[in-house]
Amino acid sequence: MIKVGLFGYGNLAKGVDCAIRQNPDMELKCIFTRRAPESVSPITAVPVYSADDVLSHKDEIDVLVMCGGSATDLPEQTPAMAEYFNVIDSFDTHKNIPTHFANVDAKAKKGNKVSIISVGWDPGMFSLNRLYADCILRDGADYTFWGKGVSQGHSDAIRRIEGVVDAKQYTIPVDEALESVRSGAQPNFTTRQKHTRECFVVVEEGADKARIEKEIVTMKNYFDEYDTTVHFISLEELRRDHSGIPHGGFVIRTGRTGKDLENNHVIEYSLKLDSNPEFTASVLVAYARAAYRMNQEGISGCKTVFDIPPAYLSDKSNQEIISTLL
């Protein structure tokens, strides 16, 4: 059995807890939290310890899954743990991945452990499909569309506006842009042409809705480059109609082959997810298995999804994989 520990216990960690229950070669061993341990009620009945005590349990865990956020948690926590544990994280700030990789790699090599970073669906499964498609269709173009789904970071940005009680924001691909790419054309899109944003916002009684809407649609790095629609609704409506965390998207590459590049091809990979954190958690668990196996073989250092043989993700034997999936 591969013994797994969780560092943090929010939505993502609860998804990992559930995913482990679907993998008979793995077991959840314990949880580490920055909250009061007695306040955490895990789905699987396992010990909950203070995050301060994590190193005293390092010999009990084969893989530690880092379940914090990418903004402030994972850049500090993953390197700190990588020296002592095989670790997996879902760091998703794309522009900062090279720096994060270098920081984690140094610690993992020092401790002779394996770390796999930026595991999930984007980065992660979408990254793999972009690489595969680029290798196959050399004369081509890549397109990534996200949604329809809840952007947790953008929703949080709205909630920070004065007068806002709660909010959910959906990223939505523009249908015309999707169909243009699927046709085999290779258009050059602006940010506004690829996605729209739709916001459902609950405000305090008497709040200035016009001001709040203006702050949303003009917010730099979040909404100013998109066509954004704001709906003001009640808290009851938000809880009734927008309580989930769905997401998904499409990775598409179009390319040409032939002597005169006369033949067009389209590669498309898509996801439609009822629960973003639960799907991401399921990817993390598969890569936790790979990290354990690689470390058992004497491998160390930081890895990404590009470095992991697909067979290492499965609990099936190579013979079974070849006979049933190849």
C-alpha positions in Angstrom: 0.0 0.0 0.0 1.2 3.5 -0.9 0.8 5.7 2.2 -0.4 9.2 1.4 -0.4 12.3 3.6 -2.3 15.5 3.0 -0.9 18.9 3.7 -4.0 21.1 4.1 -7.7 20.1 4.1 -9.8 22.3 1.9 -11.8 21.5 -1.2 -8.8 20.0 -3.1 -7.7 17.8 -0.1 -11.3 16.5 0.3 -11.2 15.5 -3.3 -7.9 13.7 -2.8 -9.4 12.0 0.2 -12.3 10.7 -2.0 -9.9 9.8 -4.9 -7.7 7.6 -2.6 -10.8 5.6 -1.7 -11.1 4.6 -5.4 -7.5 3.4 -5.6 -7.0 0.0 -3.8 -3.2 0.2 -3.8 -3.3 3.5 -1.8 -4.3 4.6 1.7 -4.7 7.9 3.4 -2.4 7.9 6.4 -2.9 11.3 8.0 -3.6 15.0 7.5 -1.6 18.1 8.5 -3.4 21.4 9.0 -2.7 25.0 10.0 -6.0 25.1 11.7 -6.7 23.5 15.1 -6.5 19.8 14.3 -9.6 19.0 16.4 -11.6 21.4 14.1 -11.0 19.2 11.0 -13.4 16.4 10.2 -12.0 14.3 7.3 -14.1 12.1 5.1 -11.8 9.2 5.9 -11.2 8.7 9.6 -7.5 9.3 10.0 -5.3 11.2 12.4 -5.2 15.0 12.0 -2.0 16.7 13.1 -0.7 20.3 13.3 1.3 21.4 10.3 4.1 22.2 12.7 4.5 18.5 13.5 4.8 17.3 9.9 8.5 16.3 10.0 8.0 14.1 13.0 5.8 11.9 10.8 8.1 11.8 7.7 8.8 8.1 8.0 5.1 7.1 8.0 4.3 8.6 4.6 5.3 7.6 1.1 3.9 10.6 -0.7 2.8 14.0 0.7 0.1 15.8 -1.4 0.4 19.6 -1.1 -3.2 21.0 -1.1 -2.5 24.7 -0.6 -3.0 27.6 -3.0 -0.6 28.7 -5.7 -0.6 32.4 -4.8 1.2 32.2 -1.4 1.1 28.6 0.0 2.8 26.3 -2.6 5.8 28.5 -3.4 6.8 28.2 0.2 5.4 24.9 1.3 6.4 22.6 -1.5 10.1 23.4 -1.4 10.0 23.2 2.4 8.6 19.6 2.2 10.4 18.4 -0.9 13.6 17.7 1.1 11.8 15.3 3.4 9.0 13.8 1.4 8.1 12.7 -2.1 5.6 15.5 -2.9 2.9 16.4 -5.4 1.5 19.8 -5.9 -0.9 21.6 -8.3 1.0 24.9 -8.7 -0.8 26.7 -11.5 0.7 30.1 -11.9 2.1 29.4 -15.4 4.6 32.2 -15.7 6.2 31.2 -12.3 6.5 27.5 -13.0 10.2 27.6 -14.0 11.2 29.4 -10.7 9.0 27.0 -8.7 10.6 24.1 -10.4 14.1 25.2 -9.7 13.3 25.8 -6.0 11.7 22.4 -5.5 14.3 20.6 -7.6 17.2 21.7 -5.3 15.4 20.6 -2.2 14.2 17.2 -3.7 17.7 16.4 -4.9 19.2 17.3 -1.5 16.8 14.9 0.2 17.0 12.2 -2.5 13.2 12.5 -3.0 10.9 12.9 -6.0 8.7 15.9 -6.4 6.1 16.4 -9.2 4.8 19.9 -9.5 2.0 21.6 -11.5 -0.1 18.5 -11.6 -3.8 18.9 -12.6 -5.7 19.6 -15.8 -4.1 23.0 -16.7 -1.2 22.8 -16.1 -1.2 19.0 -16.3 -3.4 17.1 -18.7 -3.8 20.1 -21.0 0.0 20.6 -21.0 0.5 17.0 -22.1 -1.9 17.3 -24.9 -0.3 20.6 -26.1 3.0 18.8 -26.2 1.8 15.7 -28.0 -0.1 17.8 -30.6 2.9 20.1 -31.2 5.2 17.1 -31.8 2.8 15.5 -34.3 1.5 18.5 -36.3 4.7 20.5 -36.8 3.2 23.1 -39.1 0.3 24.3 -37.0 -1.1 26.5 -34.2 -2.3 25.9 -30.6 -5.5 27.1 -29.0 -6.6 26.7 -25.4 -10.2 27.6 -24.3 -11.3 27.4 -20.6 -14.8 26.9 -19.4 -17.6 27.1 -19.1 -16.6 27.1 -15.5 -16.0 28.9 -12.2 -12.8 30.8 -11.9 -12.0 30.7 -8.2 -9.4 33.4 -8.4 -11.6 35.8 -10.3 -14.5 35.1 -7.9 -12.3 35.9 -5.0 -11.2 39.2 -6.7 -14.9 40.3 -6.9 -15.5 39.4 -3.2 -12.7 41.8 -2.2 -14.6 44.8 -3.6 -16.2 47.0 -1.0 -19.9 46.2 -0.6 -19.7 42.6 -2.1 -21.0 39.8 0.2 -20.3 36.9 -2.2 -19.7 36.2 -5.9 -19.1 33.5 -8.5 -17.5 34.3 -11.8 -17.7 32.0 -14.9 -15.3 31.9 -17.8 -17.1 31.1 -21.0 -15.5 30.3 -24.4 -16.9 32.3 -27.4 -18.7 29.8 -29.6 -17.7 31.6 -32.8 -14.0 31.4 -31.9 -14.2 27.7 -31.0 -15.9 26.9 -34.3 -13.4 28.9 -36.3 -10.6 26.9 -34.8 -12.4 23.6 -35.3 -12.8 24.3 -39.0 -9.1 24.1 -39.4 -8.5 27.8 -39.8 -5.7 29.3 -37.8 -7.1 32.7 -36.7 -5.2 35.2 -34.5 -7.5 36.1 -31.6 -7.4 38.9 -29.1 -8.1 38.0 -25.5 -11.6 39.5 -25.8 -12.4 37.4 -28.9 -11.8 34.0 -27.1 -13.6 34.2 -23.8 -16.3 36.2 -22.0 -16.8 36.5 -18.3 -20.1 36.3 -16.4 -20.4 37.4 -12.8 -23.1 36.6 -10.2 -22.8 39.0 -7.3 -24.4 39.4 -3.9 -24.1 42.9 -2.4 -24.8 44.5 0.9 -28.1 46.2 1.4 -27.9 49.8 0.0 -24.6 49.1 -1.8 -23.8 51.2 -4.9 -24.4 48.6 -7.6 -23.2 50.9 -10.4 -19.9 51.5 -8.7 -19.4 47.8 -8.0 -20.2 46.9 -11.6 -17.7 49.5 -12.9 -15.0 48.2 -10.5 -15.6 44.7 -11.8 -15.6 45.4 -15.6 -12.6 47.7 -15.4 -10.5 45.5 -13.0 -7.0 45.2 -14.6 -5.6 41.7 -15.1 -9.0 40.2 -14.4 -11.9 41.7 -16.4 -10.7 44.8 -18.4 -9.7 42.8 -21.5 -13.0 40.8 -21.6 -16.6 41.4 -22.4 -18.0 41.0 -18.9 -21.6 40.7 -17.7 -22.6 41.4 -14.1 -25.8 40.0 -12.5 -26.8 41.1 -9.1 -28.7 38.4 -7.3 -29.7 37.4 -3.8 -27.6 35.2 -1.5 -30.3 32.6 -1.7 -30.1 32.5 -5.5 -26.3 32.2 -5.3 -26.5 29.3 -3.0 -29.2 27.6 -4.9 -28.0 28.1 -8.5 -24.2 28.6 -8.1 -23.0 26.4 -5.3 -20.9 24.0 -7.4 -17.4 24.4 -8.8 -17.6 23.2 -12.4 -15.0 23.8 -15.0 -13.4 22.4 -18.1 -12.1 23.4 -21.5 -10.5 22.5 -24.8 -7.0 22.2 -26.1 -7.0 22.3 -29.9 -4.2 22.2 -32.4 -4.7 22.6 -36.1 -2.0 21.7 -38.6 -1.2 20.8 -42.2 0.7 17.9 -43.8 1.6 16.8 -47.3 4.0 17.8 -50.0 2.3 21.2 -50.5 0.7 21.2 -47.0 -2.6 20.5 -48.7 -4.2 18.4 -45.9 -5.6 19.9 -42.8 -5.9 18.2 -39.4 -7.5 19.0 -36.1 -6.5 17.5 -32.7 -8.9 18.3 -29.9 -8.8 17.3 -26.2 -11.7 18.4 -24.0 -12.9 18.2 -20.4 -16.3 18.9 -18.8 -16.0 18.8 -15.1 -18.7 18.9 -12.4 -16.1 19.5 -9.8 -12.8 21.2 -10.6 -11.1 20.3 -7.3 -12.3 16.7 -7.3 -11.0 16.1 -10.9 -7.7 17.9 -10.1 -7.4 15.7 -7.0 -7.9 12.5 -9.1 -5.0 13.6 -11.3 -2.8 14.3 -8.2 -3.5 10.8 -6.8 -2.4 9.1 -10.1 0.8 11.2 -10.1 1.4 10.3 -6.4 1.6 6.7 -7.5 4.2 7.7 -10.1 6.3 9.7 -7.6 6.4 6.7 -5.2 7.5 4.3 -8.0 10.1 6.6 -9.3 11.6 7.1 -5.9 11.6 3.4 -5.3 13.8 3.1 -8.4 16.3 5.6 -7.0 15.2 8.6 -9.0 15.3 12.1 -7.3 14.6 15.7 -8.1 11.7 17.7 -9.4 9.6 16.5 -12.3 6.6 17.6 -14.3 3.9 15.7 -16.2 6.2 15.8 -19.2 8.7 13.5 -17.4 6.4 10.8 -16.2 5.9 7.5 -18.2 2.1 7.0 -18.5 2.4 3.4 -17.3 3.6 4.8 -13.9 0.2 6.4 -13.3 -1.7 3.1 -13.4 -2.2 0.4 -10.7 -2.5 -2.1 -13.5 0.4 -4.3 -14.6 2.2 -3.6 -17.9 0.8 -6.8 -19.4 -2.8 -5.7 -18.5 -2.2 -2.2 -19.9 -0.9 -3.6 -23.1 -3.7 -6.2 -23.5 -6.6 -3.9 -22.6 -5.6 -0.3 -23.5 -3.0 -0.5 -26.3 
